[in-house]
Amino acid sequence: MSAETPQGMSASQARKLEYSIIGLCVAALVSIFQPFSQFLFSAGCIGVVVAGLAFNLMPFCRPGVSFGQIGKVLLIVMVVFAVVVALALASALAYSFYLKN
């Protein structure tokens, strides 16, 4: 009896993850450049940000990489994004105080 440890994603799982990230990017861009619906444009703008963050996972879409590692990378990307958004909001607030004076 051998206790095998999980080897990570298979080649087909890695390919599906990669294609889904690329599909998200394409769908977001198509939503932005369509001329019919303001709602689709707004959803596309949000989609471009999400797809841009998800695109950071592309180097890890390889066979053998575990879903836990993908989750760690996703968590790091989200923390960095939250810090950047907080700094941008703090900067805007500080600038508004500067303009009041």
VMD Tcl script that draws the C-alpha trace (Angstrom):
set ca {
  {0.00 0.00 0.00}
  {1.54 3.28 -1.07}
  {0.24 6.62 0.04}
  {0.48 8.79 -3.04}
  {0.42 12.54 -2.63}
  {-1.52 14.58 -5.13}
  {0.68 15.64 -8.03}
  {-1.24 18.81 -8.85}
  {-3.13 19.70 -11.97}
  {-3.17 17.42 -14.96}
  {-2.32 18.76 -18.39}
  {-6.00 19.03 -19.34}
  {-6.87 20.88 -16.12}
  {-4.01 23.34 -16.66}
  {-5.08 23.88 -20.26}
  {-8.72 24.45 -19.19}
  {-7.63 27.00 -16.58}
  {-5.45 28.78 -19.12}
  {-8.19 28.86 -21.74}
  {-10.78 30.09 -19.24}
  {-8.54 33.01 -18.23}
  {-7.97 33.89 -21.89}
  {-11.71 33.54 -22.55}
  {-12.46 35.91 -19.68}
  {-10.05 38.46 -21.17}
  {-11.62 38.19 -24.63}
  {-15.18 38.38 -23.27}
  {-14.33 41.49 -21.24}
  {-12.80 43.23 -24.26}
  {-15.75 42.31 -26.49}
  {-18.11 43.69 -23.82}
  {-16.24 46.97 -23.75}
  {-16.13 47.49 -27.50}
  {-19.72 46.54 -28.31}
  {-21.85 49.60 -29.18}
  {-25.27 48.40 -27.97}
  {-25.53 48.18 -24.20}
  {-24.29 50.44 -21.43}
  {-24.67 47.56 -18.98}
  {-22.36 45.32 -21.03}
  {-19.84 48.16 -21.21}
  {-19.91 48.54 -17.42}
  {-19.61 44.78 -16.93}
  {-16.74 44.75 -19.42}
  {-14.89 47.44 -17.48}
  {-15.12 45.37 -14.33}
  {-14.25 42.27 -16.34}
  {-11.06 43.85 -17.68}
  {-9.85 44.53 -14.14}
  {-10.73 41.00 -13.01}
  {-9.17 39.48 -16.13}
  {-6.03 41.54 -15.67}
  {-5.69 40.25 -12.13}
  {-6.47 36.69 -13.23}
  {-3.85 36.93 -15.97}
  {-1.22 36.88 -13.22}
  {-2.07 33.19 -12.82}
  {-0.97 32.32 -16.36}
  {2.63 31.34 -15.44}
  {1.18 28.82 -12.98}
  {-1.11 27.12 -15.52}
  {1.26 24.18 -15.88}
  {0.79 20.50 -15.23}
  {1.96 19.58 -11.75}
  {1.12 22.87 -10.07}
  {-1.37 22.25 -7.29}
  {-4.59 24.16 -6.81}
  {-3.24 25.22 -3.40}
  {-0.37 27.04 -5.10}
  {-2.83 28.68 -7.49}
  {-4.87 29.78 -4.46}
  {-1.78 31.24 -2.76}
  {-0.89 33.23 -5.87}
  {-4.49 34.43 -6.18}
  {-4.46 35.52 -2.52}
  {-1.19 37.43 -3.00}
  {-2.57 39.17 -6.11}
  {-5.75 40.16 -4.26}
  {-3.80 41.52 -1.25}
  {-1.55 43.59 -3.52}
  {-4.63 44.88 -5.38}
  {-6.32 45.83 -2.09}
  {-3.20 47.69 -0.90}
  {-2.94 49.59 -4.19}
  {-6.64 50.54 -4.06}
  {-6.28 51.68 -0.43}
  {-3.23 53.80 -1.30}
  {-5.05 55.33 -4.28}
  {-8.07 56.21 -2.14}
  {-5.86 57.65 0.60}
  {-4.03 59.72 -1.98}
  {-7.31 61.07 -3.38}
  {-8.50 61.92 0.12}
  {-5.23 63.69 0.94}
  {-5.46 65.63 -2.32}
  {-9.00 66.74 -1.48}
  {-7.76 68.04 1.88}
  {-4.97 69.87 0.09}
  {-7.43 71.53 -2.30}
  {-9.66 72.69 0.59}
  {-6.79 74.66 2.10}
}
mol new
graphics top color blue
foreach p $ca { graphics top sphere $p radius 0.5 }
foreach p [lrange $ca 0 end-1] q [lrange $ca 1 end] { graphics top cylinder $p $q radius 0.2 }
display resetview
